[in-house]
Amino acid sequence: MPVDEAARRLDVNNARVRAMLASGQLEGDKVGGRWLVRDSSLRRRQRERPESGRQFSSANAWAALFLASGRKVPGLRSSERRRLLRLLDERGLEGLKGRFHRRGWPHSFAAHPGILRHVADDPLLVLSGISAASFHRLGLSGGEELYAYVPASALPQLVSRFALARPEGNANVELRAVPDVVWPFEEHFAPIAAVALDLAQEPDARSARIGLQILRQLDKKRGWRAAESSRRGAYLARAH
């Protein structure tokens, strides 16, 4: 769609839409010297529309998701740790879910169904959303689509290796490019908070419902506080 139509749907001005295209927050193509915004990209942006509060930086988005999953976040400054823990205590993941857009810039592709398994097995990818639901035993199964994170510098390599194409219709591969300096993963599957967030922002109603349920369960469990107590206990033990 034209920039002005995308601006109308997002309730922003045309300059903001062009800035979002330039930064990767929206996907589009330049045809005849003017931008056309991909409808799938705009609909995804509408689902992830920021709620009250500033967007997290890429680094803090992942720090918050790892903390909410009860996972360690090495190298996180004490001041940022306290701030993120306070936000999680006060608003929970459900209340913060609109602030994680910068966890990675989304790119949609079409791939032959026969190669999806091979793409999913690539060690450069970290699976999330529907592609990690069975790993976390969430009662959902994928297979016809792929959702994953990838280091930003590795995205062109993957596109070339698996002949991923820009979709003319529905996409079956969504890769979120994470800045290399932020890349937080050591495993092939994203932590549970990230998986739940990705599911909660899916257009599929059942996936979105389950994702939201998991976010609420994580908020109720408050695993970030248990992990923080364990971290402090380990620190005090080393100090003595």
Solvent accessible surface area in square Angstrom, and as a share of the most:
residue,aa,sasa,rsa
1,M,44,0.20
2,P,48,0.30
3,V,13,0.07
4,D,85,0.44
5,E,44,0.20
6,A,0,0.00
7,A,4,0.03
8,R,164,0.60
9,R,97,0.35
10,L,7,0.03
11,D,125,0.65
12,V,57,0.33
13,N,100,0.51
14,N,55,0.28
15,A,66,0.51
16,R,96,0.35
17,V,0,0.00
18,R,118,0.43
19,A,48,0.37
20,M,5,0.02
21,L,14,0.07
22,A,90,0.70
23,S,52,0.33
24,G,20,0.19
25,Q,24,0.11
26,L,3,0.02
27,E,15,0.07
28,G,21,0.20
29,D,58,0.30
30,K,129,0.55
31,V,85,0.49
32,G,86,0.83
33,G,66,0.63
34,R,146,0.53
35,W,75,0.26
36,L,55,0.27
37,V,3,0.02
38,R,47,0.17
39,D,58,0.30
40,S,42,0.27
41,S,2,0.01
42,L,0,0.00
43,R,106,0.39
44,R,11,0.04
45,R,19,0.07
46,Q,65,0.29
47,R,89,0.33
48,E,7,0.03
49,R,107,0.39
50,P,51,0.32
51,E,69,0.31
52,S,81,0.52
53,G,47,0.45
54,R,205,0.75
55,Q,35,0.15
56,F,4,0.01
57,S,50,0.32
58,S,17,0.11
59,A,56,0.43
60,N,21,0.11
61,A,0,0.00
62,W,3,0.01
63,A,4,0.03
64,A,0,0.00
65,L,0,0.00
66,F,15,0.06
67,L,4,0.02
68,A,1,0.01
69,S,24,0.15
70,G,36,0.35
71,R,77,0.28
72,K,181,0.77
73,V,22,0.13
74,P,122,0.77
75,G,84,0.81
76,L,30,0.15
77,R,165,0.60
78,S,74,0.47
79,S,60,0.38
80,E,31,0.14
81,R,22,0.08
82,R,141,0.51
83,R,72,0.26
84,L,1,0.00
85,L,3,0.02
86,R,120,0.44
87,L,23,0.12
88,L,2,0.01
89,D,47,0.24
90,E,117,0.52
91,R,87,0.32
92,G,7,0.07
93,L,2,0.01
94,E,53,0.24
95,G,21,0.20
96,L,1,0.00
97,K,55,0.23
98,G,4,0.04
99,R,20,0.07
100,F,1,0.00
101,H,6,0.03
102,R,98,0.36
103,R,1,0.00
104,G,0,0.00
105,W,58,0.20
106,P,2,0.01
107,H,37,0.17
108,S,5,0.03
109,F,8,0.03
110,A,35,0.27
111,A,12,0.10
112,H,132,0.59
113,P,98,0.62
114,G,50,0.48
115,I,50,0.26
116,L,10,0.05
117,R,159,0.58
118,H,93,0.41
119,V,0,0.00
120,A,18,0.14
121,D,88,0.46
122,D,8,0.04
123,P,123,0.77
124,L,54,0.27
125,L,1,0.01
126,V,5,0.03
127,L,13,0.06
128,S,0,0.00
129,G,0,0.00
130,I,15,0.08
131,S,22,0.14
132,A,0,0.00
133,A,0,0.00
134,S,76,0.49
135,F,110,0.46
136,H,47,0.21
137,R,219,0.80
138,L,25,0.12
139,G,57,0.55
140,L,13,0.06
141,S,95,0.61
142,G,42,0.40
143,G,58,0.56
144,E,153,0.69
145,E,81,0.36
146,L,7,0.03
147,Y,14,0.05
148,A,0,0.00
149,Y,0,0.00
150,V,0,0.00
151,P,18,0.11
152,A,42,0.33
153,S,82,0.53
154,A,9,0.07
155,L,20,0.10
156,P,91,0.57
157,Q,90,0.40
158,L,0,0.00
159,V,41,0.23
160,S,88,0.57
161,R,116,0.42
162,F,32,0.13
163,A,82,0.63
164,L,12,0.06
165,A,53,0.41
166,R,116,0.42
167,P,12,0.08
168,E,185,0.83
169,G,60,0.58
170,N,147,0.75
171,A,43,0.33
172,N,30,0.15
173,V,1,0.01
174,E,29,0.13
175,L,0,0.00
176,R,0,0.00
177,A,6,0.05
178,V,0,0.00
179,P,37,0.23
180,D,69,0.36
181,V,144,0.83
182,V,30,0.17
183,W,67,0.24
184,P,41,0.26
185,F,20,0.08
186,E,170,0.76
187,E,97,0.44
188,H,57,0.25
189,F,49,0.20
190,A,1,0.01
191,P,2,0.01
192,I,35,0.18
193,A,0,0.00
194,A,0,0.00
195,V,0,0.00
196,A,0,0.00
197,L,2,0.01
198,D,2,0.01
199,L,0,0.00
200,A,21,0.16
201,Q,16,0.07
202,E,33,0.15
203,P,90,0.57
204,D,76,0.39
205,A,75,0.58
206,R,121,0.44
207,S,7,0.05
208,A,25,0.19
209,R,125,0.46
210,I,21,0.11
211,G,0,0.00
212,L,46,0.23
213,Q,80,0.36
214,I,21,0.11
215,L,1,0.00
216,R,121,0.44
217,Q,108,0.48
218,L,22,0.11
219,D,30,0.16
220,K,178,0.76
221,K,156,0.66
222,R,102,0.37
223,G,14,0.13
224,W,2,0.01
225,R,79,0.29
226,A,69,0.53
227,A,26,0.20
228,E,7,0.03
229,S,75,0.49
230,S,77,0.50
231,R,100,0.36
232,R,124,0.45
233,G,38,0.37
234,A,47,0.36
235,Y,129,0.49
236,L,100,0.50
237,A,74,0.57
238,R,179,0.65
239,A,71,0.55
240,H,188,0.84
